[in-house]
Amino acid sequence: MKALVLAAIQKLAWRDVPEPTRPGPRDVLLEVAAVGVCGSDLHYFNHGRIGRMVVQYPFILGHECSARVLAVGSEVARVQPGDRVAVEPAVSCGVCDQCRAQRRHTCRQLKFLGCPGQLSGCLCERLVLPEECCFPIAPTTTLDQAVLVEVLAIAVYAVRRSEVRPGAAVGILGAGPIGLAVLLVLRQAGIRTICVTEPLTARRALAEKWGASWAGDPYAADAAQALARREPLGLDVVFECCGRQEAVDDALRLLKPGGTLVMVGIPTVDCISLTMDLARRKEIRFQNIRRQNECVSAALELMERDGLPVTQLHTHTFSFDRAAEAFDLVANYRDGVVKALIHVGSRVPPA
């Protein structure tokens, strides 16, 4: 079958790769429909690694995807051939201490699509996953929309872990797909004071359209003063969604005493420093976010029942043979891109 592989830093190439193995009793054979280009994919594309996860070339990238069910194992009950599904890219063992503690996302034996040393990615025509990774979508939900469920699930999880309360003043540093999804979930939860920093004009405009009470360029000379004037007591919760040292520095300054810093972004460096005198005197609470945990169903419900406009994250679409252009576009932040999707296979995914 056809696959797009990362052959070297910033070099993608087409390969014919073996078909996936036949599905086991609880497995599902999937025909990949659409794939989203994620920030973590770009880490591997640009740097060949995220922390200890180092690419061994060639490697198939991609973990945000939707698919059609081609075949199922004898014990599968959740889906049947012909179903359209959103895909949970994390495969957990279900028996370790973490899984038993309802922390499947930190499973001791976790395997993740498009993660070096774990599973090949979904930029290929077909793959096999356990049935618990397959979530049927409503007839009115398109396969393009289903790709965005992974982004929305991370946002749902981040907001849950923040323990944000009604009436809180909240900051979001970075309005990429994750930051904008966090904004949507916060608004759905009734949070009205949401201040966003983002250097890209188009993304600030989208944040304002979706209900941010203030959006500014973090690199503008008066940004910090403008935000301080707006929220003189400081912010209750800040979601760091860009993985940058200066954003962490800003968060510590913006938070009020007793505030919470939620670390969602993935840094390109191994170490981020903290001004501990400030963090300690304010008694800042730190909450790291590791992908998401059991939030796919909640994300689907927000999209399908509550009509969250998460589909507006999808700004660009590419055919499979133009997938390299999608990576180049997103890596260079061109043309107002927020989320680029790649259509895999011969059929058009939204059908």
C-alpha positions, 0 to 999 in steps of 0.5 A, a space after each residue: 500500500 501507499 504511504 508517506 514517510 519522513 525520510 530525513 529532516 524536512 524530507 518526505 517521500 512516497 513508499 510502498 509499504 506492507 499491508 497491515 496484518 489481519 485484524 485480531 479478534 478485537 481489532 479493526 481494519 481501517 481505510 484511512 480517510 483524512 489526516 490532520 497535520 499536528 504540531 507534534 508531527 512538525 516537531 518530528 518533521 523539523 527536528 527528528 525528535 520530541 524529547 526522548 522520542 527520536 525518529 528512525 528513518 524512514 518513518 510514517 508520521 500522523 496520528 489525527 485521522 478519521 477512517 472507514 471500517 473495512 473489516 472487524 475481528 470476531 469479538 468486535 462489538 463497537 463497530 461494523 464494516 462500513 462504519 465511519 469513525 473518529 480515531 483515538 491514536 493511543 493504544 493502552 494495555 488495559 492491565 497496568 497500574 496506570 490503566 487500572 487507575 483510569 490513566 490510560 494515557 500514561 499506560 506503562 505499555 502505551 503505543 501511539 500512532 506516529 510516535 517513534 518506537 511505538 506505532 507507525 503513523 496514519 499517513 498510509 492507506 490502511 491500518 489496524 487498531 483495537 476496537 476501543 480506538 474506533 468511535 462511530 460518528 453521526 450520519 451528519 458528521 463528516 470525516 473531515 470533522 471527525 479528524 478534529 476530534 483529537 484536538 478537541 479531546 485534548 482541549 476538553 481534558 486540559 479544561 477538566 484538569 485546570 479545575 477552572 471555576 465559573 467567573 474565573 479570569 483565564 488566559 490562553 497563550 498561543 492560539 493555534 489549533 489547541 489554544 483555539 479549541 481550549 477557547 471553545 471549550 471554556 466558552 461552552 463551560 460558561 467562562 466569559 473572561 478569556 484573554 488570548 495572546 497570539 502573534 499571528 493576526 489571523 489567529 487573533 481574529 479567530 479567537 475574537 470571533 469565537 468569544 475571546 474578551 481580549 486578544 493581543 500580540 505577545 511581542 507588542 511593546 504594550 501587550 503586558 501593560 494592556 492585559 494588566 490594565 484589563 485584569 489588574 488582579 491577575 488571571 486565575 488560570 493560564 493555559 500555555 499552548 505554544 511550548 515557548 519559554 517566554 510564554 511560561 514567563 508571561 504566565 507567571 507574571 499574569 497569574 494571580 496568587 494561588 493561580 494555576 498554570 496549565 502546560 499544554 504546549 510541547 516545547 522544542 527544547 528539552 528544558 523550560 526554566 521557571 522563575 521560582 521566586 515568583 512562582 513560589 511567592 504566588 504559590 502557583 499550581 502547575 498542571 501538565 497535560 499529557 494528550 487526553 484521557 477518556 475525552 473522545 466521547 465528550 469531544 464528539 458530543 460537544 461537536 455533534 450535539 452542542 454544535 461547537 464550531 471546531 470545524 472552522 479550525 480546518 482552513 486548508 485541504 490537500 490530496 494525498 499526492 500533495 501531502 508534502 505541501 501541507 507540511 510545508 504550509 503548516 511548518 511555515 505558517 503561510 496563508 493563514 493556516 490553522 489546521 491542514 487536512 490531507 485526504 487519503 485514498 481515492 474517495 472524498 472523505 466528507 461523503 
